[in-house]
């Protein structure tokens, strides 16, 4: 399609899935909502809370549905994690450890702060954070600490973090040690 406006105005299109870089999500969601189209917006939703609020308000005003394209809510493994949390199946405070990362080799929008909104924490760190929240029955942490280790490729990750390490602490003593990276390969979440 030539433009987003033409795409959104097309009468045979009922829903628009916004998969542009996060820095463009607000622009594209507002166009789709103004055209009366339901919207699925890829994660992360936007690069600021104000942008998220504007997107929600636009969809509410247009009376269209807004959903975030995030697969873990429907994944069988995560359904089991949520079930354990709901039934007290952990048996006490949960010790969690997770990481999601890969060696980013293409200098794309993901390393551009304006388009990506941040680095790997915004991009893939959400998987570990969301897994921990699911394991805790959606309870929010009472404390969060995070740090960025020295960059391996500072010339590549000039505007955003390369790797983030973080700890989530919950009121019941549960903790999650997490990592997200554009340098270190990882794809795991453990809860005991």
One Martini backbone bead per residue (centre of mass of N, CA, C, O) as a GRO file, in nm:
protein
  192
    1UNK     BB    1   0.100   0.034   0.017
    2UNK     BB    2   0.140   0.368   0.004
    3UNK     BB    3  -0.040   0.423   0.271
    4UNK     BB    4  -0.184   0.422   0.576
    5UNK     BB    5  -0.440   0.578   0.504
    6UNK     BB    6  -0.535   0.393   0.276
    7UNK     BB    7  -0.543   0.133   0.433
    8UNK     BB    8  -0.745   0.230   0.658
    9UNK     BB    9  -0.980   0.318   0.439
   10UNK     BB   10  -1.034   0.045   0.356
   11UNK     BB   11  -1.335  -0.141   0.344
   12UNK     BB   12  -1.195  -0.449   0.370
   13UNK     BB   13  -1.082  -0.340   0.645
   14UNK     BB   14  -1.106  -0.418   1.004
   15UNK     BB   15  -0.792  -0.460   1.077
   16UNK     BB   16  -0.493  -0.342   1.243
   17UNK     BB   17  -0.143  -0.428   1.231
   18UNK     BB   18   0.107  -0.290   1.423
   19UNK     BB   19   0.472  -0.328   1.305
   20UNK     BB   20   0.621  -0.098   1.368
   21UNK     BB   21   0.807   0.092   1.521
   22UNK     BB   22   0.744   0.222   1.831
   23UNK     BB   23   0.785   0.530   1.735
   24UNK     BB   24   0.512   0.472   1.529
   25UNK     BB   25   0.254   0.370   1.674
   26UNK     BB   26   0.086   0.614   1.733
   27UNK     BB   27   0.045   0.713   1.448
   28UNK     BB   28  -0.092   0.441   1.341
   29UNK     BB   29  -0.322   0.415   1.547
   30UNK     BB   30  -0.462   0.687   1.491
   31UNK     BB   31  -0.532   0.626   1.198
   32UNK     BB   32  -0.699   0.369   1.243
   33UNK     BB   33  -0.906   0.485   1.442
   34UNK     BB   34  -1.011   0.717   1.255
   35UNK     BB   35  -1.111   0.476   1.048
   36UNK     BB   36  -1.251   0.242   1.235
   37UNK     BB   37  -1.025   0.047   1.334
   38UNK     BB   38  -0.904  -0.209   1.458
   39UNK     BB   39  -0.627  -0.285   1.700
   40UNK     BB   40  -0.300  -0.413   1.665
   41UNK     BB   41  -0.014  -0.384   1.880
   42UNK     BB   42   0.294  -0.409   1.906
   43UNK     BB   43   0.551  -0.478   2.091
   44UNK     BB   44   0.588  -0.215   2.221
   45UNK     BB   45   0.346   0.010   2.236
   46UNK     BB   46   0.557   0.242   2.326
   47UNK     BB   47   0.781   0.518   2.437
   48UNK     BB   48   0.531   0.616   2.625
   49UNK     BB   49   0.276   0.689   2.829
   50UNK     BB   50   0.149   0.916   2.664
   51UNK     BB   51   0.118   0.748   2.406
   52UNK     BB   52  -0.063   0.532   2.525
   53UNK     BB   53  -0.292   0.719   2.615
   54UNK     BB   54  -0.356   0.823   2.326
   55UNK     BB   55  -0.432   0.549   2.205
   56UNK     BB   56  -0.661   0.477   2.396
   57UNK     BB   57  -0.833   0.732   2.347
   58UNK     BB   58  -0.873   0.695   2.041
   59UNK     BB   59  -1.016   0.418   2.056
   60UNK     BB   60  -1.244   0.502   2.241
   61UNK     BB   61  -1.359   0.733   2.061
   62UNK     BB   62  -1.395   0.519   1.808
   63UNK     BB   63  -1.495   0.237   1.909
   64UNK     BB   64  -1.228   0.058   1.933
   65UNK     BB   65  -1.009  -0.194   1.945
   66UNK     BB   66  -0.725  -0.263   2.168
   67UNK     BB   67  -0.424  -0.450   2.112
   68UNK     BB   68  -0.156  -0.649   2.220
   69UNK     BB   69   0.110  -0.811   2.057
   70UNK     BB   70   0.122  -1.089   2.284
   71UNK     BB   71   0.182  -1.431   2.316
   72UNK     BB   72   0.207  -1.522   2.626
   73UNK     BB   73  -0.099  -1.525   2.707
   74UNK     BB   74  -0.132  -1.811   2.510
   75UNK     BB   75   0.080  -1.987   2.624
   76UNK     BB   76   0.108  -2.289   2.774
   77UNK     BB   77   0.335  -2.236   2.975
   78UNK     BB   78   0.204  -1.971   3.093
   79UNK     BB   79  -0.056  -2.100   3.187
   80UNK     BB   80   0.084  -2.277   3.401
   81UNK     BB   81   0.207  -2.051   3.567
   82UNK     BB   82  -0.068  -1.919   3.636
   83UNK     BB   83  -0.186  -2.168   3.778
   84UNK     BB   84   0.019  -2.187   4.006
   85UNK     BB   85  -0.045  -1.909   4.122
   86UNK     BB   86  -0.361  -1.954   4.172
   87UNK     BB   87  -0.300  -2.239   4.360
   88UNK     BB   88  -0.022  -2.234   4.524
   89UNK     BB   89   0.206  -2.425   4.372
   90UNK     BB   90   0.486  -2.319   4.494
   91UNK     BB   91   0.496  -2.311   4.831
   92UNK     BB   92   0.617  -2.016   4.808
   93UNK     BB   93   0.868  -1.854   4.746
   94UNK     BB   94   0.998  -1.733   4.441
   95UNK     BB   95   1.254  -1.845   4.222
   96UNK     BB   96   1.385  -1.644   3.959
   97UNK     BB   97   1.506  -1.702   3.615
   98UNK     BB   98   1.606  -1.487   3.331
   99UNK     BB   99   1.649  -1.484   2.962
  100UNK     BB  100   1.685  -1.246   2.678
  101UNK     BB  101   1.880  -1.303   2.377
  102UNK     BB  102   2.094  -1.156   2.118
  103UNK     BB  103   2.291  -1.106   1.836
  104UNK     BB  104   2.307  -0.806   1.706
  105UNK     BB  105   2.377  -0.733   1.342
  106UNK     BB  106   2.163  -0.502   1.286
  107UNK     BB  107   2.136  -0.158   1.230
  108UNK     BB  108   1.848  -0.072   1.358
  109UNK     BB  109   1.579   0.056   1.525
  110UNK     BB  110   1.669  -0.085   1.800
  111UNK     BB  111   1.927   0.141   1.820
  112UNK     BB  112   1.699   0.363   1.815
  113UNK     BB  113   1.556   0.555   2.044
  114UNK     BB  114   1.314   0.686   1.888
  115UNK     BB  115   1.207   0.405   1.768
  116UNK     BB  116   1.254   0.193   2.022
  117UNK     BB  117   1.280   0.347   2.328
  118UNK     BB  118   1.516   0.135   2.349
  119UNK     BB  119   1.645  -0.151   2.416
  120UNK     BB  120   1.636  -0.477   2.522
  121UNK     BB  121   1.426  -0.434   2.740
  122UNK     BB  122   1.199  -0.344   2.543
  123UNK     BB  123   1.221  -0.586   2.347
  124UNK     BB  124   1.293  -0.870   2.552
  125UNK     BB  125   1.258  -0.825   2.867
  126UNK     BB  126   0.947  -0.867   2.888
  127UNK     BB  127   0.948  -1.178   2.908
  128UNK     BB  128   1.059  -1.198   3.197
  129UNK     BB  129   0.873  -1.006   3.342
  130UNK     BB  130   0.604  -1.143   3.266
  131UNK     BB  131   0.668  -1.419   3.384
  132UNK     BB  132   0.692  -1.320   3.675
  133UNK     BB  133   0.405  -1.203   3.699
  134UNK     BB  134   0.262  -1.470   3.645
  135UNK     BB  135   0.395  -1.624   3.888
  136UNK     BB  136   0.258  -1.381   4.084
  137UNK     BB  137  -0.038  -1.309   3.992
  138UNK     BB  138   0.032  -0.995   3.909
  139UNK     BB  139   0.221  -0.901   4.104
  140UNK     BB  140   0.401  -0.642   4.212
  141UNK     BB  141   0.679  -0.509   4.270
  142UNK     BB  142   0.864  -0.341   4.540
  143UNK     BB  143   1.144  -0.391   4.380
  144UNK     BB  144   1.397  -0.238   4.159
  145UNK     BB  145   1.692  -0.347   3.991
  146UNK     BB  146   1.945  -0.197   3.768
  147UNK     BB  147   2.194  -0.274   3.504
  148UNK     BB  148   2.473  -0.180   3.297
  149UNK     BB  149   2.704  -0.320   3.155
  150UNK     BB  150   2.961  -0.316   2.984
  151UNK     BB  151   3.021  -0.264   2.662
  152UNK     BB  152   3.117  -0.444   2.380
  153UNK     BB  153   2.944  -0.245   2.156
  154UNK     BB  154   2.939   0.090   2.157
  155UNK     BB  155   2.908   0.154   1.845
  156UNK     BB  156   2.628   0.005   1.820
  157UNK     BB  157   2.525   0.102   2.126
  158UNK     BB  158   2.489   0.431   2.149
  159UNK     BB  159   2.164   0.486   2.251
  160UNK     BB  160   2.153   0.200   2.388
  161UNK     BB  161   2.129  -0.073   2.543
  162UNK     BB  162   2.271  -0.399   2.543
  163UNK     BB  163   2.261  -0.474   2.857
  164UNK     BB  164   2.040  -0.610   3.113
  165UNK     BB  165   2.023  -0.616   3.467
  166UNK     BB  166   1.779  -0.766   3.699
  167UNK     BB  167   1.567  -0.707   3.996
  168UNK     BB  168   1.291  -0.864   4.150
  169UNK     BB  169   1.080  -0.769   4.428
  170UNK     BB  170   0.863  -0.922   4.662
  171UNK     BB  171   0.663  -0.922   4.941
  172UNK     BB  172   0.707  -1.256   4.986
  173UNK     BB  173   1.031  -1.294   4.874
  174UNK     BB  174   1.034  -1.291   4.591
  175UNK     BB  175   1.246  -1.350   4.294
  176UNK     BB  176   1.411  -1.187   4.000
  177UNK     BB  177   1.653  -1.278   3.768
  178UNK     BB  178   1.756  -1.067   3.495
  179UNK     BB  179   1.794  -1.066   3.121
  180UNK     BB  180   1.897  -0.845   2.850
  181UNK     BB  181   2.008  -0.879   2.494
  182UNK     BB  182   2.234  -0.787   2.202
  183UNK     BB  183   2.485  -1.012   2.275
  184UNK     BB  184   2.337  -1.235   2.447
  185UNK     BB  185   2.240  -1.554   2.448
  186UNK     BB  186   1.885  -1.612   2.532
  187UNK     BB  187   1.610  -1.860   2.652
  188UNK     BB  188   1.477  -1.821   2.972
  189UNK     BB  189   1.266  -1.972   3.242
  190UNK     BB  190   1.270  -1.995   3.602
  191UNK     BB  191   1.071  -2.166   3.861
  192UNK     BB  192   1.081  -2.246   4.243
   0.00000   0.00000   0.00000
